[in-house]
Amino acid sequence: MPVTVTAIPHLSDNYAWLLRDAATGAVALCDPGEGPGVIAALEGLGVTGLDKILLTHHHGDHIAGVAAVKARFGGAVVGAEADRHRLPPLDEVVRPGGTTALGASTATVIDTPGHTSGHIAYHFPDGGVLLCGDTLFSVGCGRLIEGNAEEMFRSLQALAALPDATLVCCGHEYTESNIRFALTVEPDNAALQARAAEARAQRAAGRFTVPTTLGQEKATNPFLHAPDPARLAAVRSAKDSFR
C-alpha cells in the first residue's frame, strides 16, 4: 500500500506536505514554514500526532514552524547532515544516497544542491512521491542562491530520471508566474500552452496547481529542457530578471 500526500498551504505561497503510510498509518510532515497555520490545517485533517518532520533545506520559510509543530504533534526531525548546523535540532541525520523510513515505506534521499548547498529531496517510490523543496517547481526551478548552474543541472537531471508518474511536491505555488516566463522561452510548446490553460482554471476554481508529475514537467519545464549547464544558467538568469 502506498504513501499518500496532501498539500498544506501556508504563508503567502508555501506548501508543506502531509504524508501517510497507508500500510501502518504512520504520518510525516515536510517543510513546515510556520507554526499556527500549519497546526490548524493538520488539526482540521484529523492529525493527532506525527512520526517524522522531514526538512529539505534550511530556509526559514521551510523550517520556522518546526518547533511549534513538534511541540504540538511530536515527530522525529529529519534533515541533511551537511546542513545540520543551520537546521533545527535533528533527531535523524540523513545523507544523499541514504534512506529514511515512514512506517512500511522508505524514502531515498537525493542530493539536490543549486538553490542551497545542502538541499536534499526525498523520493518515496511506493506511491511515487517526490518532496523536492525549492529545487524543482511546476514549470520552474529554484534560484541559484548558494549553488551554481552546474549543480542545479545535475540536481534536475537526477530528479528527471525518476518515473514520469512521480508526483512533484514542491515548496511553493509559483506555477502561473513560471508559465508566463516559460512561454517567452518556448512560445510554440503546445504542452506548455495547455498547461497554462489548466493552471488558470485550477487557480480560478481555488485549487492548487501542484502536485504535478515528472512527465508533465518533462513536457513543459524549460529548465528540464536545458541540454547543459550553460543553457540552464542563461534561462535562470532571464527568469531572475523577468517581470
FISELO-347859 format. One line per 8 residues: their letters; for each residue x, y, z of C-alpha. Coordinates in steps of 0.5 Angstrom, whole numbers, plus 500, padded with zeros to 3 digits. Layout:
a) X:Y:Z; ...
//
This chain:
mpvtvtai) 500:500:500; 503:507:498; 505:513:501; 499:519:500; 501:526:500; 496:532:502; 499:540:501; 498:544:507
phlsdnya) 499:551:504; 501:557:509; 505:564:509; 504:567:502; 505:562:498; 509:556:501; 507:549:502; 508:544:507
wllrdaat) 507:536:505; 503:531:510; 505:524:508; 501:518:511; 504:511:510; 497:507:508; 500:500:511; 502:503:518
gavalcdp) 498:510:519; 505:513:520; 505:520:519; 510:525:517; 510:533:515; 515:536:510; 518:543:511; 513:547:516
gegpgvia) 515:554:515; 511:557:520; 507:554:526; 500:557:528; 497:556:521; 500:549:519; 498:547:526; 491:549:525
aleglgvt) 491:545:518; 494:539:521; 488:539:526; 483:540:521; 485:534:518; 485:530:524; 492:529:525; 494:528:533
gldkillt) 501:526:532; 507:526:527; 512:521:527; 517:525:523; 518:532:520; 522:532:514; 527:538:512; 529:539:505
hhhgdhia) 534:546:507; 535:551:512; 531:557:509; 526:560:514; 520:559:510; 521:552:511; 523:551:518; 521:556:522
gvaavkar) 515:552:524; 519:546:526; 519:548:534; 512:549:534; 509:543:530; 514:539:534; 511:541:541; 504:540:539
fggavvga) 505:533:535; 511:530:536; 516:527:531; 523:526:530; 526:532:526; 530:529:520; 535:533:516; 541:533:512
eadrhrlp) 548:532:515; 551:538:511; 546:543:514; 545:540:521; 549:547:523; 543:551:521; 537:547:521; 533:546:528
pldevvrp) 536:540:532; 536:534:528; 533:527:531; 535:523:525; 541:526:520; 541:523:513; 546:523:507; 545:523:500
ggttalga) 544:516:498; 541:514:504; 534:513:507; 529:515:512; 523:510:514; 516:512:515; 512:506:517; 513:501:512
statvidt) 515:506:507; 522:508:505; 525:515:502; 531:515:498; 535:522:500; 537:525:494; 543:531:493; 540:537:490
pghtsghi) 544:543:491; 544:549:487; 538:553:491; 542:552:497; 549:548:498; 546:543:503; 539:542:499; 536:535:499
ayhfpdgg) 530:531:496; 526:525:499; 523:520:494; 518:515:496; 518:510:490; 512:507:494; 507:512:492; 511:516:487
vllcgdtl) 512:522:492; 518:527:491; 519:532:496; 523:537:492; 523:543:496; 526:549:492; 530:545:487; 524:543:482
fsvgcgrl) 518:547:481; 512:547:477; 515:549:470; 521:552:474; 527:551:479; 530:555:485; 534:561:485; 541:560:485
iegnaeem) 543:563:492; 548:559:494; 550:554:489; 551:555:481; 548:552:475; 552:546:474; 550:544:481; 543:545:479
frslqala) 543:542:472; 546:536:476; 540:536:481; 535:537:476; 538:531:472; 537:527:478; 530:528:479; 528:528:472
alpdatlv) 531:521:472; 525:518:476; 519:515:473; 514:520:470; 508:519:474; 512:521:480; 508:527:484; 513:533:484
ccgheyte) 511:536:491; 515:543:491; 515:548:496; 511:554:493; 505:556:489; 509:559:483; 506:556:477; 503:561:474
snirfalt) 509:566:474; 513:561:472; 509:559:466; 509:567:464; 516:566:464; 517:559:460; 512:562:455; 517:567:453
vepdnaal) 523:561:452; 518:556:449; 512:560:446; 511:554:441; 511:549:446; 504:546:446; 504:542:452; 506:549:456
qaraaear) 500:552:453; 496:547:455; 499:547:462; 498:555:462; 490:554:461; 490:548:466; 493:553:471; 489:559:470
aqraagrf) 483:554:471; 486:551:477; 487:558:481; 480:561:478; 477:555:482; 481:556:488; 485:550:487; 493:548:488
tvpttlgq) 497:547:481; 501:542:485; 503:537:486; 505:536:478; 508:530:475; 515:529:473; 512:527:466; 508:534:466
ekatnpfl) 515:537:468; 519:534:462; 514:537:457; 513:544:460; 519:546:464; 524:550:460; 530:548:466; 529:541:465
hapdparl) 530:542:457; 537:545:458; 542:541:455; 548:543:459; 549:548:465; 551:554:461; 544:554:458; 541:553:464
aavrsakd) 545:559:467; 542:563:461; 535:561:462; 536:562:470; 539:569:469; 533:571:465; 528:569:470; 531:572:475
sfr) 530:579:472; 523:577:469; 517:581:471
//
